[in-house]
Amino acid sequence: MTNGVTLESVEAMAGQLPIAQRVVLARKILDEAALVEKQLADDFRWTDMCGIAPNLLGGEDAQEWVSRSRREDQEHRDSLVRRDY
C-alpha cells in the first residue's frame, strides 16, 4: 500500500470506532468489493481465453484429448481392480 498505510494500521484505527460505525465501514468495503467484482465479471469474455495456452494439447483436438484421457483413466482404474483380485 502507499503512504505507509497497512491492513494492520487500518484495523487498529477501525478498532477505535464505535461498533455501529465499524458496521457501516464494513458494509461500505463489502459494497465496493462487490461492485469491483461485478465490473470484472462483466468485462470477462470466454473468447478472451482464446490462444491463452497455445500448444497446450500439442496440436491434438480437444475432444480427442478428452476421449483419450477418459479411456486411459478407465484403463488405469481397471488395472487397479484386476491387481487387487
Secondary structure, 3 states (H helix, E strand, C coil): CCCCCCHHHHHHHHHCCCHHHHHHHHHHHHHHHHHHHHHHHHHCCHHHHCCCCCCCCCCCCHHHHHHHHHHHHHHHHHHHHHHHC
